[in-house]
Amino acid sequence: MDKYCVFGNPIKQSRSPFIHQSFAKTTKQILHYETCLVELDGFTEAVNDFIAKEGKGANVTAPFKEQAMSMCDELTEHAKFSGAVNTLTFKNGKIYGDTTDGVGLVNDLLANNVCIKNSRVLLLGAGGASKGVVLPLLNQMPKSLTIANRTVSKAEAIVEQYTDQPLSACSFDKANEQEFDIIINATSAGLTGHGIPIEEKLITPSCVCYDMTYGKELTPFLQKAQELNAKNVIDGLGMLVGQAAESFDIWRGVKPAVDPVLHDLRASLNER
């Protein structure tokens, strides 16, 4: 039986085994998928051990995505631009790396009837979560994509990777002086609620607000957006399932349906 896993620390909370086993069932694929808790200094050893046990592929979550990239023999364009890898494939003695987070985000937006093309998009934060979604967002041809961050130089470093793109960087204060159609939160404020970095005037009734994080309840950012009558508020659960679907397709050559698994996962969250 083909073996897959997700590497991380912590990892107990991961929903990846549930998602991938569900995909396997609906697509009639025979595989085993498990979590793998890795010591902070033991990632390379853990990957090599999994390969030695004939593992076929793996997902990678925090804090190992950059280390995963450094182990790869070949990288996709998405992975090169994002500077991190969340999907490893072990084949023909080589390690292939990709990142599927951005495609997962874009597909979730499109599934929620959000038109990215010709829209003014604001991306809050310039960490790893943001890096991984910039190229897929640009591929949707927005009118503009603005990366706002407290430390502007970090946002500028992302922008510098791209040429001839409607991409810019600014501070949160400067972002507050503009207008946007879509606001995507990739900061920890999505979970903590502390220091949500934009002013309320940015969130209008015509604005779509997306948070990459998720939970049983709406995140603090989305709660505020809902209070301000944003056109649509969407959490990151669909992105989670969507990026997993892309990984599954990379490994198995089969694109699983996202909606049934998303429905089951949402129900399980509500039961907690």
HELIX and SHEET records of a PDB file:
HELIX    1   1 SER A   16  THR A   27  1                                  12    
HELIX    2   2 PHE A   43  ALA A   52  1                                  10    
HELIX    3   3 LYS A   65  MET A   71  1                                   7    
HELIX    4   4 GLU A   77  SER A   82  1                                   6    
HELIX    5   5 ASP A  101  ALA A  111  1                                  11    
HELIX    6   6 GLY A  128  LYS A  131  1                                   4    
HELIX    7   7 VAL A  134  LEU A  138  1                                   5    
HELIX    8   8 VAL A  152  VAL A  159  1                                   8    
HELIX    9   9 PHE A  172  ALA A  175  1                                   4    
HELIX   10  10 ALA A  189  THR A  192  1                                   4    
HELIX   11  11 GLU A  200  LEU A  202  5                                   3    
HELIX   12  12 PRO A  220  GLU A  227  1                                   8    
HELIX   13  13 LEU A  237  ARG A  252  1                                  16    
HELIX   14  14 ASP A  259  GLU A  271  1                                  13    
SHEET    1   A 6 LEU A  31  LEU A  37  0                                        
SHEET    2   A 6 ASP A   2  GLY A   8  1                                        
SHEET    3   A 6 GLY A  55  VAL A  60  1                                        
SHEET    4   A 6 THR A  87  LYS A  91 -1                                        
SHEET    5   A 6 LYS A  94  ASP A  98 -1                                        
SHEET    6   A 6 GLU A  74  LEU A  75  1                                        
SHEET    1   B 6 LEU A 167  CYS A 170  0                                        
SHEET    2   B 6 SER A 144  ALA A 148  1                                        
SHEET    3   B 6 ARG A 120  LEU A 124  1                                        
SHEET    4   B 6 ILE A 182  ASN A 185  1                                        
SHEET    5   B 6 VAL A 208  ASP A 211  1                                        
SHEET    6   B 6 ASN A 232  ILE A 234  1                                        
END                                                                             
